[in-house]
Amino acid sequence: MTGAADGSGFLAVDSGGSGLRAVVGTAGRGALARRSSGEPVRTGERGIDPRHFMARLVPLVRALTEESGPVRLEAAVVGAAGLASLGDALRAELPGALARELGVRRVALAADAVTAYVGALGSRPGAVIAGGTGLIAIGMDGTGWRRADGWGHLLGDCGGGAWIGRAGLEAALRAHDGREGGSARLLECAEEMFGPVRGLPAALYPRPDRPAVLASFAPSVAACADGDPVAAGILRAAAGHMAGSAAAVCPSGGEPPVAVTGGLFKLGAALLGPLDEALTERLPRARRVPAEGDPLDGSVRMAAELSTGTLSLPCDPAMLTVTARSGD
């Protein structure tokens, strides 16, 4: 394929629990085509599986380049969930595979928290809380990255969707048992969603998608928060955890911007109100700003800069690595 006349071509990818999203574009024209695949990349003994990643990605890219027209892909940015702790095989093998299959010479592999950050704040120093099923905060001071939480639903992700849903279901079970701290409203919601709660452990514990199932109850907690002190208390506690994580990573000095991004915040005012209060208390000098875009937008922004040699974000062995093939 011939190169685009108005700039180097790029590939931007967002890989997470819901599958792959990809964009092909050029530095001059921006995004030209977008596609998604609903099958997530497998994780095995070696972490994120690079062969399965390429098996899912290559057909997607072929379809994208057919839609966009002739574009020579000079650069690729891949934002991947789990890269920081499960990305060794991906870092070792993916740049070479992208060069062989797609001709890409420059590759940046980023934790999804980094692409979430860039989507929300660009390259300016600050902090971002990324919330969905899980929860992670990431900060950048211009010279390096800091992260807090993001340890998964068994060890952390405090304040995330699975955390909120689990706390809500615990309150429902307390009400069922007649223990203190229970919520009759949450019990009613739980039985509407899952059936009799005494069967909930057997239905929940064996499921491989347990975090997502727990998170599916978070909207019910938010819906009950107006008028139910137990549900409201769960969301206040979640907000406190988020603010604590943001405080752990936020650059010191000045008035750094803080943004939130991710589907969790679609819960609305029931969560955002307590979060604003908690951030004001923990980070009184920070400025709460709206997110400019999502993690895929962050990948697109980074890929456009990588294709023109202007990417200036700090590299980090776990969070962001950039490789270039010979001929650059």
Secondary structure, DSSP 8 states (H G I E B T S, - for coil): ----TTS-EEEEEEEETTEEEEEEEETTTEEEEEEEESS---EETTEE-HHHHHHHHHHHHHHHHHHH-S--EEEEEEEETTHHHH-HHHHHHHHHHHHHHH---EEEEEEHHHHHHHHHHTTSSEEEEEESSSEEEEEE-SS-EEEEE---TTT--TTSHHHHHHHHHHHHHHHHHT-TT--HHHHHHHHHHHSSGGGHHHHHTT-TTHHHHHHTTHHHHHHHTTT-HHHHHHHHHHHHHHHHHHHHHS-SSS--EEEEESGGGGGTHHHHHHHHHHHHHH-TT-EE---S--HHHHHHHHHHHHHHT------BTTTEEEEE-TT-
